[in-house]
Each structure stands twice: as structure tokens, then as C-alpha cells.
Amino acid sequence: MKALVLHGPNNPFSYENVSDPIPKNGEAVAKVIACGSGLTIQHVKAGRTEVNFPIIIGHEITAELVELRGNCGELKVGMPVTAYFYLTCGYCKWCKINRESLCENFNGYIGRQINGGYAEYISLPAKNFIPLPNTLNYKKYPLETAIICDAIATPLKVIKKGRITNTDKVAVIGAGGGLGIHMLKMLKMYNIDCIALETKTIKEKACKEAGANLFLSTTSNNIIETIQDYTKTYGLDVVVDFVSSKASLELGVSILGKGGRLITLGGSGESFVADSGKMLLKELELIGSRYCTKQEVLDSLELVARKLITPLVTEKVSPLEANELHNKIEMGTVIGRAGIIF
């Protein structure tokens, strides 16, 4: 088969012939139709995430099953599927209570510890394949379907994890990115008042179209005062931070009102300073949120199938254009999501 192979950190993709995947017992092979391209996998390509090279990255897939081996549950050859990003055990305490992202026997990620979806075929544990709803037109919209398992499902989890309701005022930091733009769409779907915070002002139009009531540049000198005016001095109820740098987290805390929740999803790993006195007086909460559950992927697929929310894909390329696409992702110029069609 043909695959986009990374042979080292910060190397260009090599589009080459590799051996077709052979499934082990309890695994299945699917023919990849499309695979999403987000910042998560760009971190691998850029060398910011440690993996064993060579590797085939990518996990947001639309695919059709072509081979099953052993007990693969209800999966059938020909079935259209997407994938669950995390390699979890399915039987530990956390998996049993539908919180797979905290799996005690976590085995890593598709596209890092095992080869991913930047190839004509992908082999995964059967439990990592998630069937697509019959009403989802994946053949007409393969890339839009592929990104649902991450770009829609992750914001859906944030809504639930942050206990966000339509009485809240919410700010999204990194609002113009692949996750941020869909967070705005999710908030709009639930009729929740939201503010887009972004460094790149070229993304203002897209953020407002996605549902932002107000767009602010994080480089503005009067951002705190503007938000205070917007909330009538009460401050925000929730800040969702997809950047999670020291500066963005500290900004997030500073614009929260009483009972406010700061939800961090970025992978910078940076420490930040918060005033414990103000946290106490306001009863602020710091919430970490990792990816989503399999049920949230299923729920997100259903939301799109019912046309309650629409994925935004602005860049669709062939495998031969993958390097140029990832350059755009690295520069942060892609609005919404992008991906590759095989």
C-alpha cells in the first residue's frame, strides 16, 4: 500500500510503498478514505511529541472495513467506520465507568504507538473502530466525517465536563483553530453566549460565523476591561483554553467571575500562577479535560447526522500535498480543520 511515512522528527513526509497491514487476533483492517490533519499530529511531525520513528501518523479517519480477524464484536466487512484515538484496555475502573481517557492500562495513541491513518489501509484493535450512523453521508463528505471523532467530540465533552449551560458566558482561547472553531459551533448549538479570543485577527470572520458574539485579540492591551464591560463587571462563567500556555492560563483566570471554571485542553505543559486568595473568594475551579469518551464520539456522530452541527473543513488535499498542508498547520493559518483524501 501507499503511505505517508515520517522517518524522523521535523522531517518531510515520504510517500512510499509499505507492506499492507496484517491484523492480529481481535484486530480489523480498514481502507482509509480520508484522514484529518490537526495540530495534535503536527506536534509529532515537528518533533514536539516523542515517538519511535518511522511512523505513520493520523487518527481522524473515515474508512471502510476490509478484513476482520478473530472476535471483532459487531463489526462486519464493508462497514463504514471512524476511530477512537486512545488505545485503552476496556476493563479497568475508568473504562468501565465511561472515562476511558483515564485508563489505568493506557497503551498510547493511534499514530504514535501504532501506525495511523495517513495510509491507504489501517489496522487497529477492533474496539477502536466506531461504526458510522447509516444517515451520515460519509461518501459525499469524507473529511467532514473523519474529523467528527476529535474536533466535534472533544468540545462535546467540554460542555459536559464544564457543566456549561445557556445561562453561562464563555470565552474560548485559541478560538480560530481546529478545536476552537468547533467549540464555538458547539456553544452556538446550545445557545450559549461566547467570546472568541485569538492571536490571529484574520480568523475573526470565521469565529463570528461559527457563533462568537464577540471577537478579541489576545494581544490587546484592554482585553480584561473589554470583557468586564461585556459581562457588566461580573466576569466570565467559563474559559476554555485550547492554547494552555502560561500567558493564556493566567489570562483565563483573570477574566473569570464568581464560580468561574477554567478548562485546560492544550498540551504545553507549562506552569502558571494564580492568586489562591481570589480563587478562594470566587470559588474558582481549574478543570483538565482530555479528549473524550467513545460514547461522546457516538453522540457527536449522531449530532452531525441529525444536522444539528456541521464540521468545518477548509483545506482538502491529496497525499502528495501533505507537506505543504502541515506547513500551514504549523503556521496556524488554517481556519477550522484540514485533511487528506486518499
N, C-alpha and C positions, 0 to 999 in steps of 0.2 A: 504494500500500500504506500501511498504518498503521505508524508507527514512533515510538519514544521518542527524541526529539531533544534534545541538550544544546546550547544556544546560547551558553554561556559558563561559566567556572569558578564553581562553587558556586551555579549556577542550578538551579531545579527542572526536571524533565523536561517537555517539551512533547509530548503525544501527538497527532500530526498526520498528515495525508496528505502523503506524499512520492512521488516518482517511483519506479516499480519499477526495480530494478537491471537493467542491461543488461550481460551478460557480454562480456568481451573474448576474443580468441582464447586458448585454453588455460584458460579460466575456466568455472565452473559456478555455477548459481543453485539454492538450496535453500529450501524452505518451512520456516520455523522453527516447531517445536512447543513448545520450552521453551529457556530460557537461564538459566544460573546467575548468581547475584549474589554476588560476593565482595569482599573488601577491595581487591584489585588494581584493580577497575574503580571502586570508590568513591573511590580516590585521584584518578582522572580527574575524577569529578563534583565532588569537593571542591576541585579546582584544585591538588592537590599533584603532579600529573603533567602536564607541558606537552603540549598537543595543539593542533591547529588546529581551532577551532570554526567552524561547527556540526559535531557528530559524533554518530554512533550507537555506543554502547559495547556491551560484552558479547562474550564469546568461547567460553563453555562451552555448546555447543549440542547439542540433539537436533533433527535436521531430515531432510527427505526431498528428494532431488534432483528438480528440475522442468525444468531446461534445461542443456544442455551446448553448448559452442562450441569447435570445433577438436579437437585431440588432448587428450583428458581421461583417457588411460590406460584403466583397467578400470572407471571409473565409468559407471553407467547411470542413466537416468531412473527414478525410483521407489525408488532405493536409499536406505536409511536411513544417515545419516552423523552424525559429530561433527566437530570441527575441531581443527587444530593451531594453537596461539596465535601462534607466531613465523612471520614472513614471511622465509623463508630461501631461498638460491639453489639448493641441491641438488647443486652440483657442486664446491664448494671443498674444501680439505683436510678441514675439520671436518665438513662434511656427509657426505663420503664415508666417514668412519670412525664414523658414527653418533653425532656430538656436535654436532647442529645448533644447540644453544643458543650455540655459539661461532662461528657462521657469519661468514666474512670479508666477505660481501656482504649483511649483515643489513639488511633493509628496514623493520624495525619490527614492530608488533603489530596483530593484528586488534582493532578497537575503538579504536585510537589513530591509526594512519597511514591505515587504511581503515575504512569503516563496519563495525560488528559486528552482533551477534545480537539486539539489542533492537528487532527489527522483524519484520514478517511474512515477509520474504524477505531472504536474504543472498547476495551474490556474492563468491566467493573464487577464488584460483588453484586449479586442480583438485588440485594436490599438497597443499593444505591440508585437503582433505576426507578423513576417515578412515572407511571403511565400518564399520558396526556388525556384530558377530557375529550369525548367524542365531538363536542361542539366547538372545540378550538381549531381554527383553520391554520394549522401549522405549516401546511404546504404553501399557502399563499404568503404567510408571514413567518418564515422560519427563524429569522433573527429576533424578531419581537417575541416570539415564543421562547426562544432559548434563554433570554435574559430574565424571564419571569422568576426563575428559581433562585435568583440572587437580588436583582435590582428592585423587584416588587416585594418578594418575601421578606427581605431584611427590614424595609420600612414598616411592613405589617407587624412584624414582631415589636418594633419600637413603639408603635401605637399601644400595643397591649402591655409591654414591659413598663412604659412610662405612664400608664393609666391616663392617657390623653383623651379628653372629651371635647365636645364642641363648645364648652364654656371657657376653654383654655386659649391663651395667646402663646404661640410657639415661634421660636426662631430656629432656623436651620443654617448652621455654619458649613460652608462648602456646598451651598445650595445648587450650584450650576453643574456639579459633577454627576457621574452616572448614578450614584445612590441618592445624592441630594435632590436632583430634579424629580426623582420618583417619590422621595419623601414629601415634596411639595404636592405632587399629584395625589398621594395618599391622604394628606391632610385636607386637600380640597374635596376629595371624595366624601370625607366625613364632615364637611362643612366646618372646618377648624381654621380660625384666623391665624395666618402665619406670615413671618418676615423672612426674606432671603438675605443671608449675609455671604458676600463673595468678594474675592480679591479682584476678579476679572469682570469689569463693567460691561464687556461685550456680551455677557450672559444675562443681562438684565431683562431683555425682551422675553427670552425663553423661560426665565424664572417666573415672570409675571403671567405668562401664558399657562404655565404649569399650576399656578394657584397662589403665588405670593401676593399678599396685599400691599407689601412694601419691599423695596429693594434697597439695601445699604451696602456700601463698600466697607470692608473691614479695615481699610487704611484711612478711613475718615477720622478726623480729629474730634468730631462731635457726635460719634455714634451712640454713646451712652445717653447723652442729652436728648437725642432724637427718639430713642426708644422710650425714655421716660415720658416724653411728650405724647408719644403714640399710645402708651398704656395709661395715660393720665396719672403718672408717677407711681403706679402700682408695681411696675416691673413685669417681667415675663413669667409665665407659669412653667414653661418648659424650654430648654435649649437643647437641640440635637446637634452634636458636634461630630461631623464626618472627617474633620481635619485632625483634631485632638493633639495639637502642638501645645507647648507651654503657653504661648500667647493666646491661642484660641480658647483653651480651657479657662484661663484666668478671665478672659473677656466674658465667657459664658457665665461664670459665677457672678460677675459684676452686674449683669443685666437681669438677674433673677429677682423676682419679688418674693413675698412671703409664701412658704410652702412650695417653692420652686424646685424643679428637678433638672439636673444636668445629666444628659445621657451621652456617654462617650462611646464611639464606634471606631475611631481612627486607630491606626496601628503605629503611631510614632513612638510610643513607649516613654514619652518624656514626662518628668515630674513637673508639678505645678504647685503654686502657693495659693491657699485660700484662707481667709480670715475665719478662724474657728468660732470667734465670738459672733460674727454676723451669721455664720451657718447655724449656730445655736438659736439666736434670736429669731431668725426667719424660718427655722426648721427646714433647712435646705437638704436635698438628697443628691448624692452622687451615684449614678447608676451605670454600670457597664453592660453592654449588650453585644453578644457575639452571634453573628449570622442569624440563623433561625432554626425552627424545628421542621421535620418532614411534614407535619400537619399544616404548618404555615405555608410551605411550598404548595401543598394541595389546595389550601384555601386561596392562595394567590392565583393559581391556575384557574380556579373557578371564578374569581373576580374578573379576570380578563375574558374568560369565556362568556361571561354574562355582560360584557362590555361596560362594566362599572368603572374600570380604569384601563388606560391604554399605554403600553410601553412606548418610550421614545427612543428610537434608534436613528441617528443622523449620519452614520458612516457605515457603509456596507462594501466590503472589498473581497477580492479573491485571495487565495493563499500567497500568490506572488507579490501582493501589495502589503503583506503583513508588517514588514519592517517600517514602511512609511507610516502605517496606521499607528504603530506603537510609538513612533517619534511624536505624533500628535498627542497621544495619551500622556506621554512623559511631559510634554509642554503644557498640558492642561487645557488645550484648545478645543477638545471635543465637548460638545454640549449633549448631555444625556449619555446614551450608550452607543457603542460601536461593536463591530464584529466581522467575522469571516464566514463566507458562504462557500461550501465545498461542492 
